[in-house]
Amino acid sequence: MQVVIRIESERREEELRSLDGWLRQEPSIRRSATVSLHTEAAPSGSMGGLIDSLGLITSNGWSAASFALSLVTWRQTRPRPPKIVVRRGDVEISLTEATEEEVRRLVDALEQTDETSSPS
């Protein structure tokens, strides 16, 4: 399964780098997912693009609940907790306040099988 994470913040690149480091240190994530930073296309004449998202490719043993807990915990460490947008296929879930309902929707979306992952 592929998951893409975006952060809506003025400090997007810094926040994504922080989240990348956080997830790479989480034993449950390290065992069951490959984490990578993605860059947007660089404007003509520039040295490179800016980091705009973080990607995960998951394998067997993936736990959506552990991943959601890691995201929420990281978000709580931020001086100004940013909005986190998680996308899997056509499904996009936003964590604006990381309420119980938002987290439940995120876990449910990530636990869907590929056949049922289209939006409802």
C-alpha positions as CSV (number, residue, x, y, z in Angstrom):
1,M,0.0,0.0,0.0
2,Q,1.2,3.5,-0.8
3,V,0.4,6.4,1.5
4,V,1.3,10.1,0.9
5,I,1.4,12.7,3.7
6,R,1.3,16.4,3.2
7,I,1.6,19.1,5.9
8,E,-0.1,22.4,5.5
9,S,2.2,24.9,7.2
10,E,4.3,27.9,6.4
11,R,7.2,25.6,7.6
12,R,6.1,22.7,5.4
13,E,9.6,21.4,4.4
14,E,11.0,21.7,8.0
15,E,7.9,19.9,9.4
16,L,8.1,17.1,6.8
17,R,11.8,16.6,7.6
18,S,10.9,16.4,11.3
19,L,8.1,13.9,10.6
20,D,10.4,11.9,8.4
21,G,12.9,11.5,11.2
22,W,10.2,10.8,13.7
23,L,8.7,8.0,11.6
24,R,12.1,6.5,10.8
25,Q,12.8,6.2,14.6
26,E,9.4,4.4,15.3
27,P,10.2,0.6,15.5
28,S,6.7,-0.4,14.2
29,I,7.0,1.9,11.2
30,R,10.7,0.9,10.5
31,R,9.7,-2.8,10.4
32,S,6.7,-2.5,8.1
33,A,7.1,0.6,5.9
34,T,9.6,2.4,3.7
35,V,9.6,6.2,4.3
36,S,10.7,8.7,1.7
37,L,10.6,12.4,1.2
38,H,9.1,13.7,-2.1
39,T,10.0,16.9,-3.9
40,E,7.9,19.0,-6.2
41,A,9.2,19.9,-9.6
42,A,12.0,22.5,-9.6
43,P,11.3,25.8,-11.4
44,S,13.5,26.2,-14.5
45,G,16.9,27.5,-13.6
46,S,16.8,26.5,-9.9
47,M,19.0,24.0,-8.1
48,G,16.2,21.7,-7.0
49,G,12.7,21.4,-5.8
50,L,11.3,21.8,-2.4
51,I,10.1,18.9,-0.3
52,D,6.3,18.8,-0.6
53,S,5.2,15.4,0.8
54,L,6.3,12.3,2.6
55,G,5.6,8.8,1.2
56,L,5.2,5.4,2.8
57,I,5.2,2.1,1.1
58,T,3.9,-0.5,3.6
59,S,4.4,-4.2,3.8
60,N,3.1,-7.1,5.8
61,G,2.8,-6.3,9.5
62,W,1.6,-2.8,8.8
63,S,-0.5,-1.3,11.6
64,A,-2.7,1.6,10.6
65,A,-3.4,2.3,14.3
66,S,0.3,2.4,15.2
67,F,0.9,4.8,12.3
68,A,-2.0,7.0,13.3
69,L,-0.7,7.1,16.9
70,S,2.8,8.1,15.6
71,L,1.3,10.9,13.5
72,V,-0.8,12.3,16.4
73,T,2.1,12.0,18.9
74,W,4.5,13.8,16.5
75,R,1.9,16.5,15.9
76,Q,1.5,17.1,19.7
77,T,5.3,17.8,19.9
78,R,5.0,20.7,17.5
79,P,4.9,24.3,18.9
80,R,2.1,25.0,16.4
81,P,0.6,21.6,15.5
82,P,0.1,21.7,11.7
83,K,-2.8,20.2,9.6
84,I,-1.7,16.8,8.3
85,V,-3.3,15.4,5.1
86,V,-3.0,11.7,4.5
87,R,-3.8,10.2,1.1
88,R,-4.2,6.6,0.1
89,G,-5.4,6.1,-3.4
90,D,-8.5,8.3,-3.9
91,V,-9.1,8.7,-0.2
92,E,-7.8,11.8,1.6
93,I,-8.1,12.3,5.4
94,S,-7.2,15.5,7.2
95,L,-6.0,15.8,10.8
96,T,-6.7,19.4,11.7
97,E,-7.2,18.9,15.5
98,A,-6.4,15.2,15.7
99,T,-9.7,14.5,17.4
100,E,-10.8,10.9,18.1
101,E,-13.2,11.1,15.1
102,E,-10.4,12.2,12.7
103,V,-8.1,9.5,13.9
104,R,-10.8,6.9,13.7
105,R,-11.5,8.0,10.1
106,L,-7.8,7.8,9.2
107,V,-7.4,4.3,10.7
108,D,-10.5,3.1,8.9
109,A,-9.3,4.5,5.6
110,L,-5.9,3.0,5.9
111,E,-7.3,-0.4,6.9
112,Q,-9.5,-0.8,3.9
113,T,-8.5,-3.4,1.3
114,D,-7.5,-2.2,-2.1
115,E,-10.8,-3.3,-3.5
116,T,-12.7,-1.1,-1.1
117,S,-10.4,1.9,-1.0
118,S,-12.4,4.1,-3.4
119,P,-14.2,7.1,-1.8
120,S,-17.8,6.5,-0.6
